[in-house]
Amino acid sequence: MAVVAEKYCPICGKDVKDDSFKRFGEYACSEEHAEQYVKEVRAKSGAVNAPAAVGDDRQAAPEPKQPWWRRGGCCG
């Protein structure tokens, strides 16, 4: 029993008949659409790995440091 997997271009949705344009496990209908798909994948992964924006107060403010005598030693 043979399973035939239909392949569609992730950019335009057309049927893919040529297997030579494969990027990140996806087949594309042309070299241009394959490169466009690569740019989209890299942009999404870059957005996930990018640091928080400069105006984001949660990342900008460091934790306040306690004086050495309040650091929770054996007596405190």
PDB file with one MODEL, atoms N, CA, C and O in Angstrom:
MODEL        1
ATOM      1  N   MET A   1       0.844  -1.169   0.000  1.00  0.00           N
ATOM      2  CA  MET A   1       0.000   0.000   0.000  1.00  0.00           C
ATOM      3  C   MET A   1       0.892   1.237   0.000  1.00  0.00           C
ATOM      4  O   MET A   1       1.644   1.462   0.948  1.00  0.00           O
ATOM      5  N   ALA A   2       0.813   2.020  -1.039  1.00  0.00           N
ATOM      6  CA  ALA A   2       1.635   3.225  -1.177  1.00  0.00           C
ATOM      7  C   ALA A   2       0.839   4.449  -0.730  1.00  0.00           C
ATOM      8  O   ALA A   2      -0.323   4.627  -1.095  1.00  0.00           O
ATOM      9  N   VAL A   3       1.486   5.272   0.057  1.00  0.00           N
ATOM     10  CA  VAL A   3       0.858   6.502   0.520  1.00  0.00           C
ATOM     11  C   VAL A   3       1.406   7.647  -0.320  1.00  0.00           C
ATOM     12  O   VAL A   3       2.617   7.862  -0.368  1.00  0.00           O
ATOM     13  N   VAL A   4       0.527   8.372  -0.972  1.00  0.00           N
ATOM     14  CA  VAL A   4       0.938   9.499  -1.790  1.00  0.00           C
ATOM     15  C   VAL A   4       0.648  10.776  -1.012  1.00  0.00           C
ATOM     16  O   VAL A   4      -0.503  11.092  -0.709  1.00  0.00           O
ATOM     17  N   ALA A   5       1.696  11.488  -0.700  1.00  0.00           N
ATOM     18  CA  ALA A   5       1.534  12.738   0.035  1.00  0.00           C
ATOM     19  C   ALA A   5       1.488  13.881  -0.969  1.00  0.00           C
ATOM     20  O   ALA A   5       2.399  14.047  -1.781  1.00  0.00           O
ATOM     21  N   GLU A   6       0.430  14.657  -0.905  1.00  0.00           N
ATOM     22  CA  GLU A   6       0.334  15.803  -1.798  1.00  0.00           C
ATOM     23  C   GLU A   6       1.168  16.933  -1.223  1.00  0.00           C
ATOM     24  O   GLU A   6       1.152  17.181  -0.018  1.00  0.00           O
ATOM     25  N   LYS A   7       1.883  17.604  -2.081  1.00  0.00           N
ATOM     26  CA  LYS A   7       2.755  18.687  -1.647  1.00  0.00           C
ATOM     27  C   LYS A   7       2.211  20.001  -2.182  1.00  0.00           C
ATOM     28  O   LYS A   7       1.847  20.117  -3.352  1.00  0.00           O
ATOM     29  N   TYR A   8       2.164  20.989  -1.292  1.00  0.00           N
ATOM     30  CA  TYR A   8       1.691  22.311  -1.662  1.00  0.00           C
ATOM     31  C   TYR A   8       2.733  23.341  -1.268  1.00  0.00           C
ATOM     32  O   TYR A   8       3.414  23.194  -0.254  1.00  0.00           O
ATOM     33  N   CYS A   9       2.851  24.378  -2.071  1.00  0.00           N
ATOM     34  CA  CYS A   9       3.777  25.469  -1.794  1.00  0.00           C
ATOM     35  C   CYS A   9       3.271  26.247  -0.575  1.00  0.00           C
ATOM     36  O   CYS A   9       2.100  26.625  -0.543  1.00  0.00           O
ATOM     37  N   PRO A  10       4.124  26.496   0.430  1.00  0.00           N
ATOM     38  CA  PRO A  10       3.671  27.224   1.618  1.00  0.00           C
ATOM     39  C   PRO A  10       3.426  28.710   1.345  1.00  0.00           C
ATOM     40  O   PRO A  10       2.813  29.388   2.170  1.00  0.00           O
ATOM     41  N   ILE A  11       3.890  29.228   0.213  1.00  0.00           N
ATOM     42  CA  ILE A  11       3.717  30.642  -0.126  1.00  0.00           C
ATOM     43  C   ILE A  11       2.439  30.868  -0.923  1.00  0.00           C
ATOM     44  O   ILE A  11       1.611  31.701  -0.554  1.00  0.00           O
ATOM     45  N   CYS A  12       2.278  30.124  -2.018  1.00  0.00           N
ATOM     46  CA  CYS A  12       1.122  30.377  -2.891  1.00  0.00           C
ATOM     47  C   CYS A  12       0.063  29.288  -2.834  1.00  0.00           C
ATOM     48  O   CYS A  12      -1.063  29.519  -3.275  1.00  0.00           O
ATOM     49  N   GLY A  13       0.381  28.109  -2.308  1.00  0.00           N
ATOM     50  CA  GLY A  13      -0.590  27.039  -2.173  1.00  0.00           C
ATOM     51  C   GLY A  13      -0.757  26.164  -3.401  1.00  0.00           C
ATOM     52  O   GLY A  13      -1.614  25.280  -3.409  1.00  0.00           O
ATOM     53  N   LYS A  14       0.037  26.383  -4.436  1.00  0.00           N
ATOM     54  CA  LYS A  14      -0.060  25.569  -5.656  1.00  0.00           C
ATOM     55  C   LYS A  14       0.522  24.176  -5.411  1.00  0.00           C
ATOM     56  O   LYS A  14       1.345  23.987  -4.515  1.00  0.00           O
ATOM     57  N   ASP A  15       0.089  23.213  -6.209  1.00  0.00           N
ATOM     58  CA  ASP A  15       0.651  21.864  -6.149  1.00  0.00           C
ATOM     59  C   ASP A  15       2.123  21.921  -6.536  1.00  0.00           C
ATOM     60  O   ASP A  15       2.497  22.625  -7.474  1.00  0.00           O
ATOM     61  N   VAL A  16       2.956  21.180  -5.812  1.00  0.00           N
ATOM     62  CA  VAL A  16       4.384  21.115  -6.114  1.00  0.00           C
ATOM     63  C   VAL A  16       4.642  19.828  -6.862  1.00  0.00           C
ATOM     64  O   VAL A  16       4.320  18.741  -6.382  1.00  0.00           O
ATOM     65  N   LYS A  17       5.234  19.960  -8.057  1.00  0.00           N
ATOM     66  CA  LYS A  17       5.510  18.787  -8.871  1.00  0.00           C
ATOM     67  C   LYS A  17       7.005  18.475  -8.911  1.00  0.00           C
ATOM     68  O   LYS A  17       7.389  17.349  -9.226  1.00  0.00           O
ATOM     69  N   ASP A  18       7.854  19.460  -8.596  1.00  0.00           N
ATOM     70  CA  ASP A  18       9.296  19.281  -8.612  1.00  0.00           C
ATOM     71  C   ASP A  18       9.811  19.245  -7.172  1.00  0.00           C
ATOM     72  O   ASP A  18       9.528  20.151  -6.388  1.00  0.00           O
ATOM     73  N   ASP A  19      10.564  18.202  -6.826  1.00  0.00           N
ATOM     74  CA  ASP A  19      11.055  18.040  -5.450  1.00  0.00           C
ATOM     75  C   ASP A  19      12.361  18.780  -5.176  1.00  0.00           C
ATOM     76  O   ASP A  19      12.918  18.646  -4.086  1.00  0.00           O
ATOM     77  N   SER A  20      12.859  19.548  -6.125  1.00  0.00           N
ATOM     78  CA  SER A  20      14.169  20.165  -5.944  1.00  0.00           C
ATOM     79  C   SER A  20      14.138  21.429  -5.081  1.00  0.00           C
ATOM     80  O   SER A  20      15.193  21.894  -4.650  1.00  0.00           O
ATOM     81  N   PHE A  21      12.978  21.985  -4.824  1.00  0.00           N
ATOM     82  CA  PHE A  21      12.883  23.198  -4.015  1.00  0.00           C
ATOM     83  C   PHE A  21      12.333  22.872  -2.639  1.00  0.00           C
ATOM     84  O   PHE A  21      11.173  23.161  -2.343  1.00  0.00           O
ATOM     85  N   LYS A  22      13.166  22.268  -1.794  1.00  0.00           N
ATOM     86  CA  LYS A  22      12.754  21.872  -0.454  1.00  0.00           C
ATOM     87  C   LYS A  22      13.578  22.643   0.564  1.00  0.00           C
ATOM     88  O   LYS A  22      14.809  22.605   0.533  1.00  0.00           O
ATOM     89  N   ARG A  23      12.895  23.347   1.471  1.00  0.00           N
ATOM     90  CA  ARG A  23      13.560  24.106   2.521  1.00  0.00           C
ATOM     91  C   ARG A  23      12.849  23.846   3.841  1.00  0.00           C
ATOM     92  O   ARG A  23      11.622  23.922   3.910  1.00  0.00           O
ATOM     93  N   PHE A  24      13.608  23.541   4.892  1.00  0.00           N
ATOM     94  CA  PHE A  24      13.066  23.300   6.233  1.00  0.00           C
ATOM     95  C   PHE A  24      11.936  22.268   6.210  1.00  0.00           C
ATOM     96  O   PHE A  24      10.959  22.388   6.949  1.00  0.00           O
ATOM     97  N   GLY A  25      12.080  21.260   5.359  1.00  0.00           N
ATOM     98  CA  GLY A  25      11.093  20.191   5.295  1.00  0.00           C
ATOM     99  C   GLY A  25       9.847  20.525   4.495  1.00  0.00           C
ATOM    100  O   GLY A  25       8.917  19.719   4.456  1.00  0.00           O
ATOM    101  N   GLU A  26       9.795  21.682   3.859  1.00  0.00           N
ATOM    102  CA  GLU A  26       8.648  22.083   3.051  1.00  0.00           C
ATOM    103  C   GLU A  26       9.075  22.202   1.589  1.00  0.00           C
ATOM    104  O   GLU A  26      10.174  22.668   1.288  1.00  0.00           O
ATOM    105  N   TYR A  27       8.201  21.779   0.694  1.00  0.00           N
ATOM    106  CA  TYR A  27       8.455  21.891  -0.731  1.00  0.00           C
ATOM    107  C   TYR A  27       7.830  23.177  -1.246  1.00  0.00           C
ATOM    108  O   TYR A  27       6.740  23.560  -0.819  1.00  0.00           O
ATOM    109  N   ALA A  28       8.524  23.848  -2.168  1.00  0.00           N
ATOM    110  CA  ALA A  28       8.002  25.068  -2.778  1.00  0.00           C
ATOM    111  C   ALA A  28       7.907  24.855  -4.283  1.00  0.00           C
ATOM    112  O   ALA A  28       8.528  23.948  -4.837  1.00  0.00           O
ATOM    113  N   CYS A  29       7.117  25.709  -4.934  1.00  0.00           N
ATOM    114  CA  CYS A  29       6.905  25.550  -6.378  1.00  0.00           C
ATOM    115  C   CYS A  29       8.022  26.175  -7.206  1.00  0.00           C
ATOM    116  O   CYS A  29       8.179  25.832  -8.378  1.00  0.00           O
ATOM    117  N   SER A  30       8.798  27.083  -6.624  1.00  0.00           N
ATOM    118  CA  SER A  30       9.885  27.729  -7.363  1.00  0.00           C
ATOM    119  C   SER A  30      10.994  28.121  -6.396  1.00  0.00           C
ATOM    120  O   SER A  30      10.818  28.091  -5.178  1.00  0.00           O
ATOM    121  N   GLU A  31      12.139  28.490  -6.963  1.00  0.00           N
ATOM    122  CA  GLU A  31      13.269  28.926  -6.145  1.00  0.00           C
ATOM    123  C   GLU A  31      12.926  30.218  -5.399  1.00  0.00           C
ATOM    124  O   GLU A  31      13.322  30.395  -4.247  1.00  0.00           O
ATOM    125  N   GLU A  32      12.196  31.112  -6.050  1.00  0.00           N
ATOM    126  CA  GLU A  32      11.813  32.373  -5.411  1.00  0.00           C
ATOM    127  C   GLU A  32      10.927  32.127  -4.192  1.00  0.00           C
ATOM    128  O   GLU A  32      11.124  32.751  -3.149  1.00  0.00           O
ATOM    129  N   HIS A  33       9.959  31.227  -4.314  1.00  0.00           N
ATOM    130  CA  HIS A  33       9.071  30.932  -3.190  1.00  0.00           C
ATOM    131  C   HIS A  33       9.809  30.165  -2.099  1.00  0.00           C
ATOM    132  O   HIS A  33       9.495  30.313  -0.918  1.00  0.00           O
ATOM    133  N   ALA A  34      10.781  29.351  -2.482  1.00  0.00           N
ATOM    134  CA  ALA A  34      11.583  28.642  -1.480  1.00  0.00           C
ATOM    135  C   ALA A  34      12.397  29.638  -0.655  1.00  0.00           C
ATOM    136  O   ALA A  34      12.471  29.519   0.568  1.00  0.00           O
ATOM    137  N   GLU A  35      13.004  30.616  -1.323  1.00  0.00           N
ATOM    138  CA  GLU A  35      13.783  31.629  -0.602  1.00  0.00           C
ATOM    139  C   GLU A  35      12.885  32.521   0.246  1.00  0.00           C
ATOM    140  O   GLU A  35      13.266  32.915   1.349  1.00  0.00           O
ATOM    141  N   GLN A  36      11.701  32.841  -0.257  1.00  0.00           N
ATOM    142  CA  GLN A  36      10.761  33.646   0.529  1.00  0.00           C
ATOM    143  C   GLN A  36      10.330  32.891   1.784  1.00  0.00           C
ATOM    144  O   GLN A  36      10.196  33.488   2.852  1.00  0.00           O
ATOM    145  N   TYR A  37      10.114  31.586   1.662  1.00  0.00           N
ATOM    146  CA  TYR A  37       9.748  30.767   2.819  1.00  0.00           C
ATOM    147  C   TYR A  37      10.880  30.744   3.845  1.00  0.00           C
ATOM    148  O   TYR A  37      10.630  30.812   5.048  1.00  0.00           O
ATOM    149  N   VAL A  38      12.126  30.647   3.370  1.00  0.00           N
ATOM    150  CA  VAL A  38      13.281  30.649   4.277  1.00  0.00           C
ATOM    151  C   VAL A  38      13.333  31.971   5.041  1.00  0.00           C
ATOM    152  O   VAL A  38      13.577  31.977   6.247  1.00  0.00           O
ATOM    153  N   LYS A  39      13.107  33.084   4.352  1.00  0.00           N
ATOM    154  CA  LYS A  39      13.125  34.391   5.021  1.00  0.00           C
ATOM    155  C   LYS A  39      12.037  34.483   6.079  1.00  0.00           C
ATOM    156  O   LYS A  39      12.273  35.029   7.157  1.00  0.00           O
ATOM    157  N   GLU A  40      10.845  33.957   5.790  1.00  0.00           N
ATOM    158  CA  GLU A  40       9.752  33.987   6.764  1.00  0.00           C
ATOM    159  C   GLU A  40      10.077  33.137   7.991  1.00  0.00           C
ATOM    160  O   GLU A  40       9.819  33.552   9.120  1.00  0.00           O
ATOM    161  N   VAL A  41      10.637  31.956   7.774  1.00  0.00           N
ATOM    162  CA  VAL A  41      10.982  31.073   8.893  1.00  0.00           C
ATOM    163  C   VAL A  41      12.057  31.722   9.756  1.00  0.00           C
ATOM    164  O   VAL A  41      11.978  31.686  10.984  1.00  0.00           O
ATOM    165  N   ARG A  42      13.060  32.314   9.116  1.00  0.00           N
ATOM    166  CA  ARG A  42      14.125  32.969   9.878  1.00  0.00           C
ATOM    167  C   ARG A  42      13.610  34.188  10.627  1.00  0.00           C
ATOM    168  O   ARG A  42      14.055  34.463  11.741  1.00  0.00           O
ATOM    169  N   ALA A  43      12.683  34.915  10.032  1.00  0.00           N
ATOM    170  CA  ALA A  43      12.116  36.087  10.710  1.00  0.00           C
ATOM    171  C   ALA A  43      11.319  35.662  11.940  1.00  0.00           C
ATOM    172  O   ALA A  43      11.383  36.315  12.981  1.00  0.00           O
ATOM    173  N   LYS A  44      10.568  34.567  11.819  1.00  0.00           N
ATOM    174  CA  LYS A  44       9.793  34.072  12.962  1.00  0.00           C
ATOM    175  C   LYS A  44      10.708  33.560  14.062  1.00  0.00           C
ATOM    176  O   LYS A  44      10.465  33.828  15.239  1.00  0.00           O
ATOM    177  N   SER A  45      11.749  32.832  13.705  1.00  0.00           N
ATOM    178  CA  SER A  45      12.647  32.311  14.735  1.00  0.00           C
ATOM    179  C   SER A  45      13.475  33.432  15.344  1.00  0.00           C
ATOM    180  O   SER A  45      13.818  33.366  16.525  1.00  0.00           O
ATOM    181  N   GLY A  46      13.800  34.449  14.575  1.00  0.00           N
ATOM    182  CA  GLY A  46      14.520  35.594  15.110  1.00  0.00           C
ATOM    183  C   GLY A  46      13.670  36.394  16.061  1.00  0.00           C
ATOM    184  O   GLY A  46      14.187  36.944  17.033  1.00  0.00           O
ATOM    185  N   ALA A  47      12.372  36.476  15.807  1.00  0.00           N
ATOM    186  CA  ALA A  47      11.470  37.207  16.690  1.00  0.00           C
ATOM    187  C   ALA A  47      11.332  36.494  18.024  1.00  0.00           C
ATOM    188  O   ALA A  47      11.173  37.140  19.059  1.00  0.00           O
ATOM    189  N   VAL A  48      11.391  35.191  18.010  1.00  0.00           N
ATOM    190  CA  VAL A  48      11.291  34.422  19.247  1.00  0.00           C
ATOM    191  C   VAL A  48      12.560  34.586  20.071  1.00  0.00           C
ATOM    192  O   VAL A  48      12.494  34.696  21.295  1.00  0.00           O
ATOM    193  N   ASN A  49      13.728  34.603  19.402  1.00  0.00           N
ATOM    194  CA  ASN A  49      15.004  34.671  20.104  1.00  0.00           C
ATOM    195  C   ASN A  49      15.471  36.095  20.387  1.00  0.00           C
ATOM    196  O   ASN A  49      16.477  36.287  21.069  1.00  0.00           O
ATOM    197  N   ALA A  50      14.758  37.092  19.874  1.00  0.00           N
ATOM    198  CA  ALA A  50      15.175  38.484  20.054  1.00  0.00           C
ATOM    199  C   ALA A  50      14.956  38.921  21.505  1.00  0.00           C
ATOM    200  O   ALA A  50      14.016  38.463  22.154  1.00  0.00           O
ATOM    201  N   PRO A  51      15.813  39.797  22.009  1.00  0.00           N
ATOM    202  CA  PRO A  51      15.601  40.317  23.367  1.00  0.00           C
ATOM    203  C   PRO A  51      14.397  41.235  23.413  1.00  0.00           C
ATOM    204  O   PRO A  51      13.890  41.667  22.378  1.00  0.00           O
ATOM    205  N   ALA A  52      13.948  41.526  24.607  1.00  0.00           N
ATOM    206  CA  ALA A  52      12.777  42.383  24.775  1.00  0.00           C
ATOM    207  C   ALA A  52      13.084  43.791  24.293  1.00  0.00           C
ATOM    208  O   ALA A  52      14.245  44.189  24.203  1.00  0.00           O
ATOM    209  N   ALA A  53      12.056  44.522  23.992  1.00  0.00           N
ATOM    210  CA  ALA A  53      12.224  45.886  23.509  1.00  0.00           C
ATOM    211  C   ALA A  53      12.855  46.764  24.588  1.00  0.00           C
ATOM    212  O   ALA A  53      12.780  46.449  25.775  1.00  0.00           O
ATOM    213  N   VAL A  54      13.470  47.856  24.170  1.00  0.00           N
ATOM    214  CA  VAL A  54      14.163  48.734  25.109  1.00  0.00           C
ATOM    215  C   VAL A  54      13.194  49.342  26.110  1.00  0.00           C
ATOM    216  O   VAL A  54      13.553  49.536  27.271  1.00  0.00           O
ATOM    217  N   GLY A  55      11.977  49.644  25.687  1.00  0.00           N
ATOM    218  CA  GLY A  55      10.998  50.259  26.569  1.00  0.00           C
ATOM    219  C   GLY A  55      10.334  49.293  27.537  1.00  0.00           C
ATOM    220  O   GLY A  55       9.499  49.706  28.342  1.00  0.00           O
ATOM    221  N   ASP A  56      10.685  48.029  27.473  1.00  0.00           N
ATOM    222  CA  ASP A  56      10.084  47.026  28.348  1.00  0.00           C
ATOM    223  C   ASP A  56      10.737  47.105  29.722  1.00  0.00           C
ATOM    224  O   ASP A  56      11.904  46.742  29.870  1.00  0.00           O
ATOM    225  N   ASP A  57      10.005  47.573  30.728  1.00  0.00           N
ATOM    226  CA  ASP A  57      10.559  47.789  32.066  1.00  0.00           C
ATOM    227  C   ASP A  57      10.936  46.487  32.775  1.00  0.00           C
ATOM    228  O   ASP A  57      11.797  46.488  33.655  1.00  0.00           O
ATOM    229  N   ARG A  58      10.304  45.393  32.400  1.00  0.00           N
ATOM    230  CA  ARG A  58      10.609  44.131  33.077  1.00  0.00           C
ATOM    231  C   ARG A  58      12.036  43.694  32.803  1.00  0.00           C
ATOM    232  O   ARG A  58      12.656  43.066  33.662  1.00  0.00           O
ATOM    233  N   GLN A  59      12.573  44.004  31.640  1.00  0.00           N
ATOM    234  CA  GLN A  59      13.942  43.610  31.314  1.00  0.00           C
ATOM    235  C   GLN A  59      14.951  44.672  31.713  1.00  0.00           C
ATOM    236  O   GLN A  59      16.105  44.348  31.993  1.00  0.00           O
ATOM    237  N   ALA A  60      14.542  45.934  31.746  1.00  0.00           N
ATOM    238  CA  ALA A  60      15.484  47.028  31.934  1.00  0.00           C
ATOM    239  C   ALA A  60      15.914  47.174  33.399  1.00  0.00           C
ATOM    240  O   ALA A  60      17.081  47.474  33.653  1.00  0.00           O
ATOM    241  N   ALA A  61      15.032  46.978  34.352  1.00  0.00           N
ATOM    242  CA  ALA A  61      15.350  47.237  35.763  1.00  0.00           C
ATOM    243  C   ALA A  61      15.997  46.008  36.395  1.00  0.00           C
ATOM    244  O   ALA A  61      15.395  44.934  36.412  1.00  0.00           O
ATOM    245  N   PRO A  62      17.214  46.152  36.912  1.00  0.00           N
ATOM    246  CA  PRO A  62      17.847  45.013  37.596  1.00  0.00           C
ATOM    247  C   PRO A  62      17.233  44.815  38.979  1.00  0.00           C
ATOM    248  O   PRO A  62      16.593  45.712  39.528  1.00  0.00           O
ATOM    249  N   GLU A  63      17.439  43.644  39.515  1.00  0.00           N
ATOM    250  CA  GLU A  63      16.950  43.342  40.855  1.00  0.00           C
ATOM    251  C   GLU A  63      17.683  44.214  41.872  1.00  0.00           C
ATOM    252  O   GLU A  63      18.899  44.372  41.766  1.00  0.00           O
ATOM    253  N   PRO A  64      16.985  44.783  42.851  1.00  0.00           N
ATOM    254  CA  PRO A  64      17.680  45.577  43.868  1.00  0.00           C
ATOM    255  C   PRO A  64      18.538  44.664  44.744  1.00  0.00           C
ATOM    256  O   PRO A  64      18.117  43.572  45.124  1.00  0.00           O
ATOM    257  N   LYS A  65      19.730  45.124  45.050  1.00  0.00           N
ATOM    258  CA  LYS A  65      20.645  44.323  45.872  1.00  0.00           C
ATOM    259  C   LYS A  65      20.492  44.709  47.337  1.00  0.00           C
ATOM    260  O   LYS A  65      20.347  45.884  47.674  1.00  0.00           O
ATOM    261  N   GLN A  66      20.525  43.722  48.181  1.00  0.00           N
ATOM    262  CA  GLN A  66      20.417  43.960  49.616  1.00  0.00           C
ATOM    263  C   GLN A  66      21.799  44.232  50.194  1.00  0.00           C
ATOM    264  O   GLN A  66      22.800  43.753  49.660  1.00  0.00           O
ATOM    265  N   PRO A  67      21.862  45.000  51.283  1.00  0.00           N
ATOM    266  CA  PRO A  67      23.158  45.202  51.940  1.00  0.00           C
ATOM    267  C   PRO A  67      23.702  43.879  52.460  1.00  0.00           C
ATOM    268  O   PRO A  67      22.951  42.923  52.646  1.00  0.00           O
ATOM    269  N   TRP A  68      24.998  43.827  52.691  1.00  0.00           N
ATOM    270  CA  TRP A  68      25.630  42.578  53.088  1.00  0.00           C
ATOM    271  C   TRP A  68      25.086  42.046  54.402  1.00  0.00           C
ATOM    272  O   TRP A  68      25.114  40.835  54.620  1.00  0.00           O
ATOM    273  N   TRP A  69      24.584  42.918  55.302  1.00  0.00           N
ATOM    274  CA  TRP A  69      24.093  42.431  56.580  1.00  0.00           C
ATOM    275  C   TRP A  69      22.669  41.892  56.514  1.00  0.00           C
ATOM    276  O   TRP A  69      22.172  41.370  57.512  1.00  0.00           O
ATOM    277  N   ARG A  70      21.998  42.003  55.369  1.00  0.00           N
ATOM    278  CA  ARG A  70      20.648  41.471  55.233  1.00  0.00           C
ATOM    279  C   ARG A  70      20.577  40.352  54.208  1.00  0.00           C
ATOM    280  O   ARG A  70      19.525  40.154  53.600  1.00  0.00           O
ATOM    281  N   ARG A  71      21.605  39.652  54.005  1.00  0.00           N
ATOM    282  CA  ARG A  71      21.629  38.633  52.989  1.00  0.00           C
ATOM    283  C   ARG A  71      21.189  37.272  53.459  1.00  0.00           C
ATOM    284  O   ARG A  71      21.396  36.299  52.733  1.00  0.00           O
ATOM    285  N   GLY A  72      20.615  37.143  54.586  1.00  0.00           N
ATOM    286  CA  GLY A  72      20.059  35.879  55.021  1.00  0.00           C
ATOM    287  C   GLY A  72      21.114  34.852  55.392  1.00  0.00           C
ATOM    288  O   GLY A  72      21.076  33.721  54.908  1.00  0.00           O
ATOM    289  N   GLY A  73      22.044  35.227  56.235  1.00  0.00           N
ATOM    290  CA  GLY A  73      23.050  34.275  56.689  1.00  0.00           C
ATOM    291  C   GLY A  73      22.485  33.380  57.775  1.00  0.00           C
ATOM    292  O   GLY A  73      21.271  33.185  57.835  1.00  0.00           O
ATOM    293  N   CYS A  74      23.303  32.851  58.606  1.00  0.00           N
ATOM    294  CA  CYS A  74      22.858  31.922  59.639  1.00  0.00           C
ATOM    295  C   CYS A  74      22.110  32.627  60.771  1.00  0.00           C
ATOM    296  O   CYS A  74      21.369  31.972  61.506  1.00  0.00           O
ATOM    297  N   CYS A  75      22.277  33.919  60.931  1.00  0.00           N
ATOM    298  CA  CYS A  75      21.671  34.626  62.049  1.00  0.00           C
ATOM    299  C   CYS A  75      20.519  35.539  61.628  1.00  0.00           C
ATOM    300  O   CYS A  75      19.980  36.256  62.471  1.00  0.00           O
ATOM    301  N   GLY A  76      20.135  35.535  60.389  1.00  0.00           N
ATOM    302  CA  GLY A  76      19.275  36.586  59.986  1.00  0.00           C
ATOM    303  C   GLY A  76      17.946  36.302  59.555  1.00  0.00           C
ATOM    304  O   GLY A  76      17.201  37.218  59.205  1.00  0.00           O
TER     305      GLY A  76
ENDMDL
END
